[in-house]
Amino acid sequence: MAHGAWCMALLTYPLPRAPCPMHLTKCLSAKGIMKKVNIGLIGLGTVGRGVYDAITCNGDLIARRTGVSVAIRGVCDEDKKALKGIDLQGGAVKVCTADELIKDRHIDIIVELIGGVDSAKEIILSALRKKKHVVTANKALLSGHWKEIFGAASENGVFVNFEASVGGAIPVIRTLRESFVADRIDTIYGILNGTTNFILSMMAMTGCSFDEALKIAQEKGIAEADPGLDISGKDSAHKLAILALLGFGMDVFCNDVYTEGITHIGPQDMRNAARLGYSIKLLAIAKDTPDGVQLRVHPTLIMASHLLSGVRGADNAIFVKGDLMGESLLFGKGAGRKPTASSIAGDIVEIARHVAFFGNNNPVPYNLNYASGEKSVSPMEELFISYYLRFSVIDKPGVLAGISSILAKYNISIASVSQEERKAGETVPVVILNHSAKEGDMRKAIAEIDELEYVTDKTVVIRMEEF
Amino acid sequence: MAHGAWCMALLTYPLPRAPCPMHLTKCLSAKGIMKKVNIGLIGLGTVGRGVYDAITCNGDLIARRTGVSVAIRGVCDEDKKALKGIDLQGGAVKVCTADELIKDRHIDIIVELIGGVDSAKEIILSALRKKKHVVTANKALLSGHWKEIFGAASENGVFVNFEASVGGAIPVIRTLRESFVADRIDTIYGILNGTTNFILSMMAMTGCSFDEALKIAQEKGIAEADPGLDISGKDSAHKLAILALLGFGMDVFCNDVYTEGITHIGPQDMRNAARLGYSIKLLAIAKDTPDGVQLRVHPTLIMASHLLSGVRGADNAIFVKGDLMGESLLFGKGAGRKPTASSIAGDIVEIARHVAFFGNNNPVPYNLNYASGEKSVSPMEELFISYYLRFSVIDKPGVLAGISSILAKYNISIASVSQEERKAGETVPVVILNHSAKEGDMRKAIAEIDELEYVTDKTVVIRMEEF
């Protein structure tokens, strides 16, 4: 009944319109119905500062909604400049080392936001061994080392929450883990990288080149100075591995994902795609088929009428198919200080509620909780896929016959051919669409075609996805 | 450490590719690591049968993912025919009355799926008083009586889960309650009714009338024989009230929502909208503004390029804006046996995990947990909205002058005017767009215009929404 009493208090307690966190916390604490949970924040970069701001500014809201007050007890960052503007609240917030935060017995939750793999892994494992719950957004670490991390979490009976590791503010981890817990998931499509989606959207909208679009993205702070991880597709592969791990319940690491970037896409490909009724997206694809699991990240032609085609700019989206829920799409901001902080705050609050209600000596109701299955990843060469092919050829008689006879030799049928207006003797693009060929055959055919004397440039191969 | 041990077992326990539920449950039960939670299913209509099938067919998956086995201990339905095909598993599943299920001390969770308000309310309140957790999809009941229901849940320290009450398989309740817990939500847009979205999509696609589209929807089983609740917008209003309750944390009931249906939309309005770059959707709108809260359901013109315009057929979508996460859209199946069952199964599993880990004598970490605020709903007449107006007039000199002078009298400016090709003396439609007028003024102006002798039919007024 004591519980019921404070729940009802929350349900009916009259609150001022926009109370400050301190007001509310003190007010409810005085009544003995507000519970406080302490966090330690490791890393005060863009995202870390976002989390600091979110907890500080919206703490009253969280308290009102959940009955739990989340307090930042300590922060740490190697770069002392990162502390600028942090309000230490007269000593209530301590500045210390990661190790000190982990050892602080008043801290329940460690929030790791330093990124990278090695140091972050050490910090997280060390926190877990001290029975601290952990919140992280570190996809590179999780997609490569999840077994160690979740193993340590389970051994020590604590949570590792990682909603912000995939899709920024999009609640895809919680949705896969909880909402779709009764669904056999067979397909996941994701636009998981805002930088590449911005670049491709810019190319589609303005007709500019990849390099020009990248430059604009860098100027706008959407692409990093070294954009390698994004434009190579690796960042998307990290995220896809995490989604497949949850969705399919299988042993999978980022290295299992076939990965191809977007640097070879030209403005003419964007134009051709639009003319044919498609858009080009860097799509992360996971399919659980009777022949094995497909895991791949590559530029992909998708029908312009599909919802995923409407995901433009730096936004992300994840499309999931299950045997019960049918088709689902989650859309939102994929990165950025505030959206990522929103996700991380949600993760923190979930654990804070658990700690406030059950203390730290109770088991957590889940961690990864996925059994290793017997599923295995199909080799890319074995997959049957549809293709867009752009050949660069010198326009002269017999060219199309030469290309099509090599395609035929490898059992690759042609669904449509188009060629722009020609000036005799000049290089012209020939675009061929195919509606299903074996990837291995396609690679061999293209290698052979690219050796032909009238083929002037490497053929551009973009896979297509039919929904 | 015992906990850690079984968690690791789940993490690494080798399972056959598709084990039957019984195999897995027995196998893990024998090892003492599978916990069983019993449910009672009240109502075996379309959705109830879907839940029965979901738990029966995908129970192994749920067990593997969560370590909890959900068992249907009893079912009940007033219509004995509804029991056809239910496998009673040699007596393991009992057929009894709602009252017997509620009183069964082995049952932890009551799943109410009979619909309607009075009996359902009685059943739910009776279950809560017996300290049974409840899962329901009953939006009519919740949006009208949530205070009583959640009050009783809090008093008795049990959960009421209701994900399927809004947006079928779309995880919007969990997302608002948990993922966006740190966000100040200021805007919610929803396409919350599959029947009306199907009808409007059909009208847009084929050019047919409302009546024709409704007939097709009924033939396809998408609209009920009595479609009143759907086409009047009331079903959407029920759902919007629940979303506003969660998103804004305010006292709100379905009767607070201004509600208008879609029966007055003509094929010519769909054509006009398309020509102007818009689609027409039955949009549920909730906005928390400094001037008050807007809650309204009405046909709405939205830009064709917006993601919500791409939500076609019986699908649903919910668009949410928050101060941290920015803009988010959740899309999926809004109704149907399997999608609704997916959602309900997710709700059941959430509670089952809690029961399995913490027993029934522990507090629940949340229920509604929203304090009554001081927010109030703005009267519809006071809102400033954009409008599409279609006047039916006899084409003669002075008509446009007459209409526009009345609009001007009420401070309604004209953004654009279009009139189809005219045959002198015949009735012609005149379409006027306006980019912000006070609803009260607009109503007065239209009433006055509709009295003009050359106005041959009631003016069609459709509100517009700019994102």
Interface residues (C-beta under 8 A of the other chain):
Chain A: M1 H3 G4 C7 M8 L10 L11 T12 Y13 P14 L15 P16 R17 G50 A54 I55 N58 L61 I62 R64 R65 T66 G67 K147 F150 G151 S154 E155 N156 G157 E163 A169 I170 P171 R174 T175 E178 S179 F180 V181 A182 D183 R184 G249 S305 L307 G310 V311 G322 D323 L324 M325 G326 E327 S328 L329 L330 F331 G332 K333 G336 K338 P339 A341 S342 S343 A345 G346 V349 E350 R353 H354 A356 F357 F358 N362 P363 V364 P365 Y366 N367 L368 N369 Y370 A371 S372 G373 E374 K375
Chain B: M1 H3 G4 C7 M8 L10 L11 T12 Y13 P14 L15 P16 R17 G50 A54 I55 N58 L61 I62 R64 R65 T66 G67 K147 F150 G151 S154 E155 N156 G157 E163 A169 I170 P171 R174 T175 E178 S179 F180 V181 A182 D183 R184 G249 S305 L307 G310 V311 G322 D323 L324 M325 G326 E327 S328 L329 L330 F331 G332 K333 G336 K338 P339 A341 S342 S343 A345 G346 V349 E350 R353 H354 A356 F357 F358 N362 P363 V364 P365 Y366 N367 L368 N369 Y370 A371 S372 G373 E374 K375
